[in-house]
Structure formats: structure tokens, C-alpha cells
Amino acid sequence: MAIHQLSALQLSAGIHRREFSCREVVQAFLQRIASLNPASNAIVNVQEPAGLLAQADDCDAELARGDSRGWLHGMPLAFKDMIDVAGMPATQGSPLLANHIPDHDALLVQRMKTAGGIVIGKTNTPEWGLGSHTFNPVFGATHNAYNTAFTAGGSSGGAAVALAQRMLPVADGSDFMGSLRNPAGWNNVFGMRPSQGRVPAFPVNDVWVSQLSTDGPMARHVADLARLLETMAGYDARAPLSLANLPPGWSSQLQPKAKGLRIGWLGDLNGYLPMEDGVLQACENGLQRLTDLGAQVEAVTPDFSPSSVWQTWLAWRRVLTASRIAPIVAKGRGQVKPEALWEFDQAAGMTAPDFLKASTERSAFYRHMLDLLSRFDLLVLPSAQVWPFAVDLRWPSVINTSKGPVQMDTYHRWMEVTLYASLAGLPALNVPCGFNNQGLPMGMQLIGQPRGDAALLQTGLAYEEAAADWLAVQP
């Protein structure tokens, strides 16, 4: 099997058994990038090959001495362009930051570098990471791995496409409102939003309130995903709400598990969420794979008010987004994307009591989710309400459902389906669930118990075996 086709764990084992050199690995992925990236535009700011190969040679020399940095030793990494890597541009897709070069590594980068990875570039993202469609004025649009006429999703669109096209063995993503789950679903890979606090972030301006967004792992295989999460996760005192460490080596001890699981299928929330034709059916096809494994699937109507939850979400999102982009807006509104300005302006009239009310409402919603999860082992929703749309469309203003068109009143309303795991801080795993008649992929979210990341991944392992035919379809 070609180097770029190997799973990350197979690649790691082959490197450490000296079946191929780190130089050969880096060369193989650089060749893959040179061949495919011009059309997909998934990886940006690719570093000079000579310097990368020199780093690979250093890794080979260490192995020759019997030394290994970790399981990612000599493997190529490209971090999402929302995260700081020392000495590399961190643009966030904005021309205002096109020349911004951090002098430090973010905590996530430190951990993945310590495990042995070689940073070869960045993965593309929407401007400021806003909107589930990866395009920006610095690098342009990232195209879907399966059809370049369509969007890759976002905001971790570059990461998802790079994985699907075998330009990276694993990738990091980040997820606020499905920014990791949506592109994973639209590019036929796995992506996990971990439990709130599982993957700490540092440096950040606020360590107490800004907890809706989280970094997480993306991969083509669940075992790779679990191993990468183990590397990313772990308590850090600088992130006081981060979760305690799981036992060392926990990811290698996971076993596939689906038989006997109680699964609550939320679907379109009893008709509340508009869905493009075929989305629910694709997810039901995926659920059938779990039923075939012995899981018990039951359609369920939640007892919370989705419209009230949406308003709660808007309040939280606008406050957190506005605070993040405020320093940029202060430099001048002219170079800030309209969607970001909308978030900023929406937050302008909010008071402290308004926000505390939204926090109370969020707490009530969490209790509703706990009630559901007392009856089911996990909950399932689609990862998106529409199929991948045309790459030149800014965002879907209408969802064409079987009952007729439904207008969207915000730039992200068509991704409402992803907010429930985010708002409750629950772990959520996107799993691929097939293709439409245009050959475009779809995914569904498996939402786990509070802090139930390991159990959720065990379900993912079982599902991966049952969905092997879908996963075998390469771009």
C-alpha cells in the first residue's frame, strides 16, 4: 500500500519499524500535495521542501540512535489557520493578519510537536473561522474533495479535504457551530468535537466564559482519531476548566461497541429543522448500520423548545464572537467580512442581565439534554441540513425541503442542527453515512454522554467496520 494510503497508526508503526524513512514519508505527502492541492486549495503556506526534508532527516537520525519523540515521529502535520504556530503566518483568513507571524506555539501545537510531528503548512479556513464554507480573501476557496464545484464546508474545511485526499494522515480542527463536524461529514471523514474542557486552549484572552469553541481531532479512521485526541487532551493549569487526564494509553484500549446501545434519533426535531431532500434518509441509512450491529434505535421528540434554544444560542454566539473580533473591528470595519460585522453589531445592545439570562436558559437546556441521555446512550442528528452547495455561493439563503423552500434569516441558520452538542458541552462524533446521486458525502452526529468521549469512540469503531463500503469511496 502506498505511504499516503496508510492509516496514521500504520504509518507510525512503519516508521518505527524502519520499513520506510521519515524522509520518504514527508516526500510522499509533499508529492501528494503538489499533485492535488492546486485544485482543492486545502493546505496553505506550505513550507519549503528542503527545510522539511532536513527535519525528516533529523527524525531518521534519532530513530537510528534508538530515540523516538512519540507516535507522530516524522509524520507531516498542517494546523488549521486559526491556531498559532511559531514562525508561520496565522492569518485567520483575514488580510488584516496576512503578515501576522506568532513567536510561540499554541498548546495544541506544542503537544502534537512533542509527539513528533513535522509542521508542513496550514489548512485553510473561512475568514475569522465564521461560516461553514471555507473561503477568504487571502487564500480563496477550498473545494470539496469529491467535486471541486462544491464547498468543502468549514470552518475546518481545509483539514477535511486534506484528509480525504490523503494529503495528511491526521488533522486538527476546531468546532464552535459544527465547524469540525460539518466539513468532516461533507468530505467522508471522521471528526470529533470533544467534551467541553477535554482539549484545553492556551493562550486565550478569557479562560472562564469562552467555552463554546473547542479544538478536536479529524481522521480517516476512528483509531487514529482516538490516538490524536489522547495527544491533544489533558489538564493544563492555565486552562482552569480543562478536564482531568484520562488514564495513559486509553485510546489503544478501546473496543468496538454497538450491541445493546439505546440510540435516540432526533431527526429534524419533529419538523422544526428544515432539511434538504435526502439528508434524513442518508442518516437513517447510517442508523440501519448500527441497528444491524444490535443497537436499538428509537425516534424521539425532545421536550425542549428548539426556537427558544436558538435564541439562547444567538445570544451566546454574538457575545463570544464580538469579543473575539472587537480588536480587529477597531482597526476599521472596511476589511471585516459582513457576517462578522453582523455578529459584532448584534452584540452591541446586549446587557449583562441579557447575557446572564441566556446563561440561565443554557443551563435549563443542558438539563433537558441530561434527561434525554438518561434514557439513551447516545443521540443522533444529521451533521448538516443541506448537501454541499456550490462553491461560489456565499451561504444558503434557502433550504429546499420536500414541503417547499424555507428562507434562512441568518448566515448560519442552515447549520442550526449542530448547536445542540455545542451548547450542552457534549462530545459529538461525525460519522460518514453515504452519498447522494451527485456523489457528494453526508455525515451524522453521534452525541455522547457528558464526558463520555471514550464510550463514544467505541461506538465509532463499531460503526466504522459497518460502514466500510462508504469509507472505501475515495475522491
C-alpha positions in Angstrom: 0.0 0.0 0.0 1.3 3.5 -0.9 2.5 5.5 2.1 -0.2 8.1 1.7 -2.9 5.4 1.9 -1.8 4.1 5.3 -3.7 5.0 8.4 -1.8 7.2 10.8 -1.2 4.3 13.2 0.0 2.1 10.4 2.3 5.0 9.3 3.6 5.4 12.8 4.3 1.6 13.1 6.1 1.5 9.8 8.3 4.5 10.7 9.3 2.9 14.0 9.9 -0.5 12.4 12.1 1.3 9.9 10.1 0.0 7.0 10.4 3.4 5.4 12.2 6.5 6.4 10.7 9.8 7.7 12.3 11.4 4.6 10.3 9.0 2.4 7.1 9.8 4.3 7.5 13.6 4.1 8.4 13.3 0.4 5.3 11.1 -0.3 3.0 13.6 1.3 4.7 16.6 -0.4 4.3 14.9 -3.7 0.6 14.3 -3.0 0.1 17.9 -2.0 1.9 19.1 -5.2 -0.4 16.9 -7.3 -3.8 17.6 -5.6 -3.6 20.8 -3.6 -3.7 23.2 -6.6 -7.2 22.1 -7.4 -8.6 21.8 -3.9 -6.7 24.6 -2.1 -6.9 22.8 1.2 -3.3 23.4 2.5 -1.9 26.9 2.6 1.6 28.3 3.4 3.3 25.0 2.6 6.8 25.3 3.9 10.0 24.9 1.7 10.6 21.2 0.9 14.3 21.4 1.7 13.7 22.5 5.3 11.0 19.9 5.8 13.2 17.1 4.4 16.1 18.3 6.7 13.7 17.9 9.7 12.8 14.5 8.4 16.5 13.5 8.2 16.9 14.6 11.9 14.0 12.3 12.8 15.6 9.5 10.9 18.9 10.1 12.7 17.1 10.0 16.1 15.5 6.6 15.2 18.9 5.3 14.1 20.1 6.1 17.7 17.1 4.3 19.2 15.2 7.5 20.1 11.6 8.5 19.3 9.8 11.7 20.0 6.4 9.9 20.1 3.8 8.2 17.9 3.8 11.1 15.4 7.6 10.9 15.0 8.5 12.2 11.5 4.9 12.5 10.3 3.6 15.6 8.5 1.1 17.9 10.1 -0.7 21.0 8.9 -2.5 23.1 11.5 -5.7 25.0 10.9 -5.0 28.6 10.1 -6.8 29.8 13.2 -4.1 28.5 15.5 -0.6 29.9 16.3 2.5 28.1 15.1 5.8 29.8 15.9 7.4 31.3 12.8 4.5 30.6 10.5 1.7 33.1 9.3 -1.5 32.8 11.3 -3.9 34.8 9.1 -7.3 33.5 10.2 -8.2 34.2 6.6 -8.1 37.9 7.0 -6.0 40.4 5.0 -5.5 42.3 8.3 -3.5 39.4 9.6 -1.9 38.3 6.3 1.6 39.2 7.7 1.0 38.1 11.3 3.6 35.6 12.4 3.4 34.4 16.0 6.6 33.8 18.0 5.0 31.0 20.0 3.2 27.7 19.6 -0.3 27.2 20.9 -0.7 24.5 23.5 -2.3 22.1 21.0 0.7 22.6 18.6 3.1 22.1 21.4 1.5 18.8 22.2 1.5 17.5 18.7 5.0 18.6 18.0 6.2 17.0 21.2 4.6 13.7 19.9 7.0 14.1 16.9 5.0 15.8 14.1 6.7 17.9 11.5 4.7 21.0 10.6 4.5 21.3 6.8 1.9 24.1 6.5 -1.6 25.3 7.5 -5.1 24.2 6.5 -7.5 26.8 5.0 -10.4 28.3 6.9 -13.1 30.9 6.4 -12.2 34.5 7.4 -12.2 34.6 11.2 -13.5 31.0 11.1 -17.0 32.2 10.7 -19.5 30.4 8.4 -19.4 26.8 7.4 -17.9 27.5 4.0 -14.1 27.8 3.6 -13.3 30.8 1.6 -11.4 34.0 2.4 -9.8 37.0 0.6 -6.2 35.8 1.5 -6.2 32.3 0.0 -9.5 31.9 -1.8 -11.9 28.9 -1.5 -11.3 25.3 -0.6 -13.1 22.9 -2.8 -14.9 19.7 -1.9 -12.7 16.6 -2.1 -15.3 14.8 -4.1 -16.3 17.5 -6.5 -14.5 20.8 -6.8 -17.6 22.6 -7.9 -18.9 22.4 -4.4 -17.9 23.7 -1.0 -15.8 21.8 1.5 -17.7 23.1 4.4 -16.0 24.8 7.3 -14.5 26.2 9.2 -12.2 23.2 9.2 -12.7 22.7 5.5 -9.0 22.7 4.6 -8.4 20.0 7.1 -11.2 17.8 6.0 -10.3 18.0 2.3 -6.6 17.4 3.1 -7.5 14.2 4.9 -10.0 13.0 2.3 -7.4 13.4 -0.5 -4.7 11.7 1.6 -2.5 14.9 1.8 -2.3 14.5 5.6 -2.5 11.4 7.8 -4.4 13.2 10.6 -5.5 16.8 11.2 -6.7 19.2 13.9 -9.9 21.1 13.6 -12.0 23.4 15.8 -15.7 23.4 16.4 -18.0 26.2 17.5 -21.1 25.6 15.5 -20.2 22.5 13.6 -17.0 23.8 12.2 -15.4 20.5 12.6 -18.3 18.1 12.2 -19.8 19.7 9.1 -16.7 19.6 6.8 -15.9 16.1 8.1 -19.4 15.0 7.0 -19.1 16.7 3.6 -15.8 15.0 2.9 -16.4 11.5 4.1 -14.0 11.5 7.1 -14.4 11.4 10.9 -14.3 14.5 13.0 -14.9 14.8 16.8 -16.0 17.7 18.9 -14.7 16.5 22.3 -16.4 17.2 25.6 -16.1 20.8 26.8 -12.7 21.1 28.5 -11.3 17.9 27.1 -8.8 19.7 24.9 -7.6 22.9 26.6 -6.7 26.0 24.7 -3.8 28.4 25.5 -3.0 31.2 25.1 -6.5 32.7 25.1 -7.8 36.0 26.4 -10.6 34.5 28.5 -10.4 31.2 30.4 -13.7 31.3 32.1 -16.6 32.1 29.7 -15.4 31.4 26.2 -16.0 27.7 26.2 -18.3 27.1 23.2 -15.5 26.6 20.8 -13.0 23.7 21.1 -10.2 22.1 19.2 -10.6 18.5 18.2 -9.2 15.6 16.1 -10.1 14.7 12.5 -9.0 11.5 10.8 -10.0 8.9 8.2 -10.0 6.1 10.9 -11.5 6.2 14.3 -8.5 4.6 15.9 -6.3 7.4 14.5 -8.9 9.9 15.8 -8.8 8.4 19.3 -5.0 8.4 19.4 -4.9 12.0 18.2 -7.4 13.0 20.9 -5.2 11.4 23.5 -2.4 13.6 22.3 -4.5 16.8 22.3 -6.2 16.2 25.6 -5.2 16.6 29.2 -5.4 19.1 32.1 -3.4 22.3 31.9 -3.5 24.7 34.9 -3.6 27.7 32.5 -7.0 26.4 31.4 -8.7 26.0 34.7 -11.9 24.4 33.3 -9.9 21.7 31.4 -10.8 18.2 32.3 -8.5 15.8 34.3 -6.3 13.4 32.3 -7.7 10.1 31.2 -5.5 7.0 32.0 -2.4 6.8 29.9 -2.8 4.7 26.8 -6.6 4.8 27.0 -7.0 5.2 23.2 -5.3 1.8 22.5 -7.7 0.0 24.9 -10.9 0.9 23.1 -13.0 -1.9 21.7 -15.9 -1.6 19.1 -19.2 -1.5 20.9 -22.7 -1.1 19.4 -24.7 -4.1 20.5 -27.4 -3.2 23.0 -26.9 0.6 22.8 -30.0 2.7 23.1 -29.9 5.4 20.5 -32.3 8.3 20.3 -32.8 9.6 16.7 -33.7 13.2 16.9 -34.0 13.6 13.1 -35.4 17.1 12.2 -36.7 17.7 15.7 -40.3 16.8 14.8 -40.3 19.0 11.7 -38.7 22.1 13.3 -35.4 21.9 11.3 -35.7 22.3 7.6 -33.8 19.6 5.8 -32.9 19.3 2.2 -34.2 16.1 0.5 -32.1 13.1 1.1 -30.4 14.2 4.3 -32.6 12.4 6.7 -32.7 9.3 4.6 -28.8 9.2 4.4 -28.7 9.4 8.2 -31.4 6.7 8.6 -29.2 4.5 6.3 -26.4 5.1 8.7 -28.6 4.3 11.7 -29.5 1.0 10.0 -25.9 0.0 10.1 -26.0 0.5 13.9 -29.2 -1.5 14.1 -27.6 -4.3 12.2 -24.9 -4.3 14.9 -27.5 -4.8 17.6 -28.2 -1.2 18.6 -31.8 -0.2 19.4 -32.8 3.0 17.6 -35.9 4.9 18.6 -37.2 8.1 17.1 -37.6 10.7 19.8 -39.1 14.2 20.1 -37.3 16.4 22.6 -39.3 18.3 25.2 -37.3 21.5 24.9 -38.3 24.4 22.7 -35.9 24.5 19.7 -36.9 28.0 18.9 -36.0 29.2 22.4 -32.7 27.3 22.3 -31.9 29.1 19.0 -32.4 32.5 20.7 -30.2 31.3 23.6 -27.5 30.2 21.1 -27.6 33.6 19.3 -27.0 35.4 22.5 -24.0 33.3 23.5 -22.6 33.3 20.0 -22.8 37.0 19.4 -21.2 37.9 22.7 -18.3 35.5 22.3 -17.8 36.3 18.6 -18.0 40.0 19.1 -15.4 40.0 22.0 -13.0 38.0 19.8 -13.2 40.3 16.8 -13.6 43.6 18.6 -9.8 44.5 18.4 -10.0 43.9 14.6 -13.1 45.9 14.1 -11.5 48.8 16.0 -8.9 48.9 13.3 -11.5 49.6 10.7 -14.7 48.0 9.5 -13.9 48.1 5.9 -11.8 44.9 5.8 -14.0 42.8 8.1 -16.4 40.4 6.4 -20.1 41.3 6.6 -21.1 38.2 8.7 -18.5 39.1 11.3 -19.8 42.7 11.5 -23.3 41.4 11.8 -22.3 39.4 14.9 -20.4 42.4 16.3 -23.3 44.7 15.8 -25.9 42.3 17.2 -23.9 42.1 20.4 -23.7 45.9 20.8 -27.1 46.2 22.5 -26.7 43.3 24.9 -26.5 44.0 28.6 -25.1 41.9 31.4 -28.6 40.9 32.6 -29.3 39.8 29.0 -26.3 37.5 28.9 -27.0 36.1 32.4 -30.5 35.3 31.2 -29.0 33.5 28.3 -26.7 31.6 30.6 -29.7 30.5 32.7 -31.5 29.4 29.6 -28.5 27.4 28.5 -28.4 25.7 31.9 -32.1 24.7 31.5 -31.3 23.3 28.1 -28.5 21.2 29.5 -30.9 19.7 32.0 -33.1 18.7 29.1 -30.2 17.0 27.3 -29.3 15.2 30.5 -32.9 13.9 30.7 -32.7 12.6 27.2 -29.3 11.0 27.9 -30.8 9.2 31.0 -33.0 7.3 28.5 -30.5 6.8 25.7 -26.8 6.0 25.5 -26.4 8.5 22.7 -28.4 10.8 20.5 -28.2 11.2 16.7 -28.7 14.2 14.4 -27.6 15.0 10.9 -24.3 16.9 10.6 -25.8 19.4 8.2 -29.2 20.4 7.0 -28.2 20.6 3.3 -25.9 18.8 1.0 -22.6 20.5 -0.1 -23.6 23.6 -2.1 -21.9 25.4 -5.0 -18.5 26.8 -4.0 -19.3 30.2 -5.4 -22.4 30.6 -3.1 -21.6 32.6 0.0 -24.1 30.7 2.1 -27.5 29.0 1.6 -30.3 31.6 1.9 -32.9 29.0 1.3 -33.3 25.3 2.1 -35.4 23.5 -0.4 -37.3 20.9 1.5 -39.9 18.4 0.4 -42.6 20.8 1.6 -41.2 23.8 -0.2 -38.4 26.4 0.2 -37.6 27.7 3.7 -35.8 31.1 3.9 -32.8 31.4 6.2 -32.7 34.5 8.4 -29.0 34.4 9.3 -25.8 33.4 7.6 -25.6 30.3 9.8 -29.3 29.3 10.3 -28.8 26.4 7.9 -26.4 24.9 10.4 -28.7 25.1 13.4 -28.6 21.3 13.7 -25.1 21.4 15.1 -25.6 23.8 18.0 -27.1 21.3 20.5 -23.9 19.4 21.3 -22.0 22.7 21.4 -24.4 24.5 23.7 -24.5 21.4 26.1 -20.7 20.9 26.0 -21.3 17.2 25.0 -18.9 15.1 22.9 -20.1 14.6 19.3 -18.6 12.4 16.6 -19.3 12.9 12.9 -19.5 9.6 11.1 -19.9 9.4 7.3 -23.3 8.0 6.1 -23.1 7.8 2.4 -23.5 9.9 -0.8 -26.3 11.5 -2.8 -26.8 10.9 -6.6 -24.2 13.6 -7.3 -21.6 11.7 -5.4 -21.5 14.2 -2.5 -21.0 12.9 1.0 -23.1 13.4 4.1 -22.5 12.7 7.8 -24.4 12.3 11.0 -23.6 13.3 14.6 -23.4 10.8 17.3 -23.8 12.8 20.6 -22.5 11.1 23.7 -22.9 11.2 27.4 -21.3 14.1 29.4 -17.5 13.5 29.3 -18.3 10.2 27.6 -15.6 10.6 24.9 -14.1 7.1 25.2 -17.5 5.4 25.0 -18.5 7.5 22.0 -15.3 6.5 20.2 -16.0 2.8 20.9 -19.3 3.2 19.1 -17.4 4.9 16.3 -15.1 2.0 16.0 -18.0 -0.4 15.6 -19.7 1.9 13.1 -16.5 2.2 11.0 -16.5 -1.5 10.5 -20.1 -1.5 9.4 -19.7 1.5 7.0 -16.6 0.1 5.3 -18.2 0.4 1.8 -18.9 4.1 2.2 -15.5 4.8 3.6 -13.8 3.0 0.8 -15.0 5.6 -1.7 -12.1 7.9 -2.3 -12.1 11.2 -4.1 
